[in-house]
Amino acid sequence: MSLLTDSPVWQSLQDHYQTIKDQHLREMFSADPSRFDKFSIKLNDILFDYSKHRITDETMNQLCELARSTNVEDWIQRMFQGEKINHTENRAVLHVALRNMSEQVIKVDNKNVMPEVHAVREQMRALSEAVRTRQWRGFTGQPITDVVNIGVGGSDLGPVMATEGLKPYAIHDLGIHFVSNVDENHIWDTLEPLKPETTLFIIVSKSFTTQDTLVNANTARDWFLKTAEDESVLARHFVAVTDNVSAATGFGIGEKNIFRMWDWVGGRYSLWSAVGLSTAIAVGMDHFEEMLQGAHEMDEHFRTAPLEKNIPVVMALLGIWYNNFFNTQTYAVLPYDQHLRYLPAYLRQADMESNGKSRDRYGEQVDYSTGPVIFGQLGITGQHAFYQLMHQGTKLIPADIIAPVTSHHCIREHHRILMSNVFAQTEAFMKGKTEDEARAELKAEGLSGEDLENMLPYKFFPGNKPTSTILFKTLTPKTLGSIIAMYEHKIFVQGIIWNINSYDQWGVELGKQLAKNILPELEGDVEISNHDSSTNGLINYYKGLRPKRDG
């Protein structure tokens, strides 16, 4: 057993699990009508209700003790102080500095990083305002009408999610597009309706060597030059977000149009930096900074609130409770706001790339489950798809249900139907439907005798399915920032308790390395035989069928 699973607090939680695992949420609510008041936390306009979880006061007391025993509070301070807690890459983890809206000094290697952060923000403001006010002109003197963000992973998912999330704040005659897939269809489908003379490209790559991004960037460059025919005008149509200035200038991007990144910001946590430039152009820098402010306020809550009243900490502990004691393997994120439709995909990367680890901080194999499989989509569409499995399947799937109290248009019928589904689903997951209730329902429908008994098993819902409900007034930039930061910190706390490094991602490297080896083997017609039989067969089959023009 590991230090974690052999610890007294872990063993105590295991014993407690045995006493509580068969209790039903119906019974818990009946025994304690004050659960909602006791198990909910409010921060600004966000309400986090976790009363529909299979927990008691004792559960939460023991889970908080687990957090203390693994030094969560100390690790929080170490992160905010700029310590190099990403030990495998010897880096600080300071995405919180990117959204620091106070006068607080944040240092890395005894250097205050805030002046550089502020300088990049001002650079973002200048460019975004120039594009939005049509002062930025292309090589023919026409204003920019379309912006194409080219990146992959965190350089794509974050801006995509935030831009969609803040769509009501965007200029709607300014097209914002995103290209991430190296499949040629993505870049060509995006470019086909655009005009080179009115298109601005944002190339996002910290190293400016990411293969997928550069292939798409070069295709965009070639497409542009077919019309422009002059490399000197590239600077009017291409900007870069990178830490490799020389590579970006070599591509043809003017140095004043290069936005700095830092090695103390991981890709999946980089939305708050100039990686969010496309979002800033879409919604304006004022709104982008409101999003930073919302994240900063969640940061301060996370940094200062006691564990028992700390929303990200409580979220993390609930995840530990199900993942490690109920042995759940999945976790659903279910937003009931159309503009949050990309949030599950964003969180899937943030969580699974961060905590999808099987080695601890000492390099030892762990003997407990770490990061869960994250999935989800818009709640209304999910209700007509995978909720069936969640309600009546054999798997226990904890879920977050996220919804606005009001929307930007708030058409009464639409919104009340939406919210009736939110409240109904959380209640249905919790209560289920007993056999007696199902029998009474079937009798009311006119069934009786054998027909009733044959139908009865299919009308039974076990319930006892845990959900958190996250309500907010309206999806403003500030609220969106708080929600994203809330999940980021939840992921961090879980990584600390599991004693893993949430900020490296070595697991993504192997496939990239092998792809580089295979790429030259795809040239010509020589039969490949140096891999396993399956890989050899697949490569040779591909080479035999591909069009000769690709040979």
Solvent accessible surface area in square Angstrom, and as a share of the most:
residue,aa,sasa,rsa
1,M,163,0.73
2,S,32,0.21
3,L,153,0.76
4,L,18,0.09
5,T,13,0.07
6,D,84,0.44
7,S,25,0.16
8,P,114,0.72
9,V,18,0.10
10,W,12,0.04
11,Q,71,0.31
12,S,45,0.29
13,L,0,0.00
14,Q,60,0.27
15,D,95,0.49
16,H,23,0.10
17,Y,32,0.12
18,Q,99,0.44
19,T,97,0.56
20,I,2,0.01
21,K,59,0.25
22,D,120,0.62
23,Q,67,0.30
24,H,41,0.18
25,L,0,0.00
26,R,65,0.24
27,E,104,0.46
28,M,9,0.04
29,F,51,0.21
30,S,92,0.59
31,A,89,0.69
32,D,35,0.18
33,P,120,0.76
34,S,51,0.33
35,R,5,0.02
36,F,95,0.40
37,D,111,0.58
38,K,72,0.31
39,F,8,0.03
40,S,18,0.11
41,I,14,0.07
42,K,139,0.59
43,L,32,0.16
44,N,76,0.39
45,D,48,0.25
46,I,2,0.01
47,L,41,0.21
48,F,1,0.00
49,D,12,0.06
50,Y,10,0.04
51,S,2,0.01
52,K,34,0.15
53,H,6,0.03
54,R,26,0.10
55,I,0,0.00
56,T,38,0.22
57,D,68,0.35
58,E,81,0.36
59,T,0,0.00
60,M,16,0.07
61,N,87,0.45
62,Q,25,0.11
63,L,0,0.00
64,C,1,0.01
65,E,81,0.37
66,L,0,0.00
67,A,0,0.00
68,R,94,0.34
69,S,60,0.39
70,T,26,0.15
71,N,85,0.44
72,V,0,0.00
73,E,83,0.37
74,D,75,0.39
75,W,37,0.13
76,I,5,0.03
77,Q,60,0.27
78,R,71,0.26
79,M,0,0.00
80,F,11,0.05
81,Q,114,0.51
82,G,8,0.08
83,E,69,0.31
84,K,79,0.33
85,I,2,0.01
86,N,6,0.03
87,H,80,0.36
88,T,63,0.37
89,E,41,0.19
90,N,103,0.53
91,R,76,0.28
92,A,4,0.03
93,V,6,0.03
94,L,0,0.00
95,H,2,0.01
96,V,3,0.02
97,A,0,0.00
98,L,2,0.01
99,R,0,0.00
100,N,2,0.01
101,M,61,0.27
102,S,45,0.29
103,E,172,0.77
104,Q,68,0.30
105,V,82,0.47
106,I,6,0.03
107,K,99,0.42
108,V,18,0.10
109,D,103,0.54
110,N,140,0.72
111,K,115,0.49
112,N,47,0.24
113,V,7,0.04
114,M,7,0.03
115,P,79,0.50
116,E,51,0.23
117,V,4,0.02
118,H,78,0.35
119,A,61,0.48
120,V,13,0.08
121,R,21,0.08
122,E,101,0.45
123,Q,53,0.24
124,M,2,0.01
125,R,52,0.19
126,A,66,0.51
127,L,9,0.05
128,S,0,0.00
129,E,77,0.35
130,A,24,0.19
131,V,0,0.00
132,R,54,0.20
133,T,77,0.45
134,R,53,0.19
135,Q,134,0.59
136,W,24,0.08
137,R,105,0.38
138,G,6,0.06
139,F,61,0.25
140,T,74,0.43
141,G,40,0.38
142,Q,79,0.35
143,P,36,0.22
144,I,0,0.00
145,T,51,0.29
146,D,23,0.12
147,V,0,0.00
148,V,0,0.00
149,N,0,0.00
150,I,0,0.00
151,G,1,0.01
152,V,54,0.31
153,G,26,0.25
154,G,7,0.07
155,S,15,0.09
156,D,13,0.07
157,L,49,0.24
158,G,0,0.00
159,P,0,0.00
160,V,24,0.14
161,M,1,0.00
162,A,0,0.00
163,T,16,0.09
164,E,20,0.09
165,G,0,0.00
166,L,0,0.00
167,K,91,0.39
168,P,45,0.28
169,Y,54,0.21
170,A,21,0.16
171,I,48,0.24
172,H,138,0.61
173,D,102,0.53
174,L,8,0.04
175,G,21,0.21
176,I,35,0.18
177,H,49,0.22
178,F,34,0.14
179,V,0,0.00
180,S,23,0.15
181,N,75,0.38
182,V,68,0.39
183,D,61,0.32
184,E,115,0.52
185,N,88,0.45
186,H,59,0.26
187,I,3,0.01
188,W,113,0.40
189,D,95,0.49
190,T,18,0.10
191,L,0,0.00
192,E,144,0.65
193,P,102,0.64
194,L,20,0.10
195,K,123,0.52
196,P,17,0.10
197,E,33,0.15
198,T,8,0.04
199,T,0,0.00
200,L,0,0.00
201,F,0,0.00
202,I,1,0.00
203,I,0,0.00
204,V,1,0.01
205,S,4,0.03
206,K,51,0.22
207,S,52,0.33
208,F,8,0.03
209,T,89,0.52
210,T,41,0.24
211,Q,81,0.36
212,D,48,0.25
213,T,2,0.01
214,L,39,0.19
215,V,70,0.40
216,N,2,0.01
217,A,0,0.00
218,N,70,0.36
219,T,33,0.19
220,A,0,0.00
221,R,44,0.16
222,D,79,0.41
223,W,33,0.11
224,F,0,0.00
225,L,31,0.15
226,K,152,0.64
227,T,68,0.40
228,A,14,0.11
229,E,144,0.65
230,D,66,0.34
231,E,103,0.46
232,S,87,0.56
233,V,29,0.17
234,L,1,0.00
235,A,31,0.24
236,R,83,0.30
237,H,0,0.00
238,F,0,0.00
239,V,0,0.00
240,A,0,0.00
241,V,0,0.00
242,T,0,0.00
243,D,60,0.31
244,N,45,0.23
245,V,57,0.33
246,S,85,0.55
247,A,34,0.26
248,A,0,0.00
249,T,52,0.30
250,G,67,0.65
251,F,19,0.08
252,G,26,0.25
253,I,4,0.02
254,G,23,0.22
255,E,121,0.54
256,K,166,0.70
257,N,9,0.05
258,I,14,0.07
259,F,1,0.00
260,R,100,0.37
261,M,6,0.02
262,W,9,0.03
263,D,71,0.37
264,W,15,0.05
265,V,3,0.02
266,G,27,0.26
267,G,30,0.29
268,R,6,0.02
269,Y,1,0.00
270,S,0,0.00
271,L,2,0.01
272,W,4,0.01
273,S,6,0.04
274,A,0,0.00
275,V,0,0.00
276,G,0,0.00
277,L,0,0.00
278,S,0,0.00
279,T,0,0.00
280,A,0,0.00
281,I,0,0.00
282,A,1,0.01
283,V,0,0.00
284,G,8,0.07
285,M,3,0.01
286,D,89,0.46
287,H,51,0.23
288,F,0,0.00
289,E,37,0.16
290,E,75,0.33
291,M,0,0.00
292,L,0,0.00
293,Q,57,0.25
294,G,0,0.00
295,A,0,0.00
296,H,19,0.09
297,E,42,0.19
298,M,0,0.00
299,D,2,0.01
300,E,49,0.22
301,H,23,0.10
302,F,1,0.01
303,R,72,0.26
304,T,89,0.51
305,A,22,0.17
306,P,83,0.52
307,L,3,0.01
308,E,67,0.30
309,K,100,0.42
310,N,1,0.00
311,I,0,0.00
312,P,0,0.00
313,V,0,0.00
314,V,0,0.00
315,M,10,0.04
316,A,0,0.00
317,L,0,0.00
318,L,6,0.03
319,G,20,0.19
320,I,0,0.00
321,W,0,0.00
322,Y,3,0.01
323,N,5,0.03
324,N,17,0.09
325,F,2,0.01
326,F,26,0.11
327,N,104,0.53
328,T,9,0.05
329,Q,110,0.49
330,T,30,0.18
331,Y,29,0.11
332,A,0,0.00
333,V,1,0.00
334,L,0,0.00
335,P,0,0.00
336,Y,4,0.02
337,D,17,0.09
338,Q,107,0.48
339,H,44,0.20
340,L,1,0.00
341,R,94,0.34
342,Y,77,0.29
343,L,0,0.00
344,P,2,0.01
345,A,24,0.18
346,Y,3,0.01
347,L,5,0.02
348,R,100,0.36
349,Q,30,0.13
350,A,1,0.01
351,D,3,0.02
352,M,71,0.32
353,E,42,0.19
354,S,0,0.00
355,N,0,0.00
356,G,54,0.51
357,K,36,0.15
358,S,57,0.37
359,R,135,0.49
360,D,26,0.14
361,R,36,0.13
362,Y,156,0.59
363,G,44,0.42
364,E,106,0.48
365,Q,107,0.47
366,V,18,0.10
367,D,79,0.41
368,Y,29,0.11
369,S,39,0.25
370,T,17,0.10
371,G,26,0.25
372,P,19,0.12
373,V,75,0.43
374,I,3,0.01
375,F,51,0.21
376,G,15,0.15
377,Q,69,0.31
378,L,27,0.13
379,G,0,0.00
380,I,61,0.31
381,T,67,0.39
382,G,0,0.00
383,Q,37,0.16
384,H,156,0.70
385,A,62,0.48
386,F,45,0.19
387,Y,4,0.01
388,Q,112,0.50
389,L,82,0.41
390,M,5,0.02
391,H,22,0.10
392,Q,60,0.26
393,G,26,0.25
394,T,136,0.79
395,K,118,0.50
396,L,40,0.20
397,I,10,0.05
398,P,8,0.05
399,A,1,0.01
400,D,5,0.03
401,I,0,0.00
402,I,0,0.00
403,A,0,0.00
404,P,1,0.01
405,V,77,0.44
406,T,44,0.25
407,S,42,0.27
408,H,70,0.31
409,H,158,0.70
410,C,54,0.32
411,I,105,0.53
412,R,166,0.61
413,E,122,0.55
414,H,131,0.58
415,H,16,0.07
416,R,147,0.54
417,I,97,0.49
418,L,37,0.18
419,M,18,0.08
420,S,62,0.40
421,N,37,0.19
422,V,0,0.00
423,F,103,0.43
424,A,54,0.42
425,Q,28,0.13
426,T,4,0.03
427,E,84,0.38
428,A,40,0.31
429,F,2,0.01
430,M,17,0.07
431,K,71,0.30
432,G,16,0.15
433,K,47,0.20
434,T,51,0.30
435,E,91,0.41
436,D,104,0.54
437,E,73,0.33
438,A,0,0.00
439,R,67,0.25
440,A,60,0.47
441,E,66,0.30
442,L,1,0.01
443,K,123,0.52
444,A,93,0.72
445,E,106,0.47
446,G,65,0.62
447,L,55,0.27
448,S,79,0.51
449,G,53,0.51
450,E,133,0.60
451,D,96,0.50
452,L,4,0.02
453,E,87,0.39
454,N,88,0.45
455,M,78,0.35
456,L,10,0.05
457,P,84,0.53
458,Y,157,0.60
459,K,62,0.26
460,F,79,0.33
461,F,59,0.25
462,P,52,0.32
463,G,5,0.05
464,N,17,0.09
465,K,18,0.08
466,P,0,0.00
467,T,2,0.01
468,S,3,0.02
469,T,11,0.06
470,I,0,0.00
471,L,27,0.13
472,F,1,0.00
473,K,128,0.54
474,T,24,0.14
475,L,2,0.01
476,T,44,0.26
477,P,1,0.01
478,K,77,0.33
479,T,5,0.03
480,L,0,0.00
481,G,0,0.00
482,S,4,0.02
483,I,0,0.00
484,I,0,0.00
485,A,0,0.00
486,M,0,0.00
487,Y,3,0.01
488,E,3,0.01
489,H,0,0.00
490,K,6,0.03
491,I,2,0.01
492,F,3,0.01
493,V,0,0.00
494,Q,5,0.02
495,G,1,0.01
496,I,11,0.05
497,I,1,0.01
498,W,1,0.00
499,N,41,0.21
500,I,1,0.00
501,N,8,0.04
502,S,3,0.02
503,Y,15,0.06
504,D,8,0.04
505,Q,50,0.22
506,W,140,0.49
507,G,76,0.73
508,V,57,0.33
509,E,60,0.27
510,L,112,0.56
511,G,50,0.48
512,K,106,0.45
513,Q,101,0.45
514,L,90,0.45
515,A,49,0.38
516,K,130,0.55
517,N,90,0.46
518,I,41,0.21
519,L,94,0.47
520,P,84,0.53
521,E,34,0.15
522,L,45,0.23
523,E,116,0.52
524,G,34,0.33
525,D,115,0.60
526,V,114,0.66
527,E,132,0.59
528,I,18,0.09
529,S,91,0.59
530,N,108,0.55
531,H,53,0.24
532,D,86,0.45
533,S,99,0.64
534,S,70,0.45
535,T,37,0.22
536,N,20,0.10
537,G,39,0.37
538,L,120,0.60
539,I,14,0.07
540,N,38,0.20
541,Y,148,0.56
542,Y,100,0.38
543,K,17,0.07
544,G,65,0.62
545,L,122,0.61
546,R,23,0.08
547,P,69,0.43
548,K,174,0.74
549,R,206,0.75
550,D,76,0.40
551,G,51,0.49
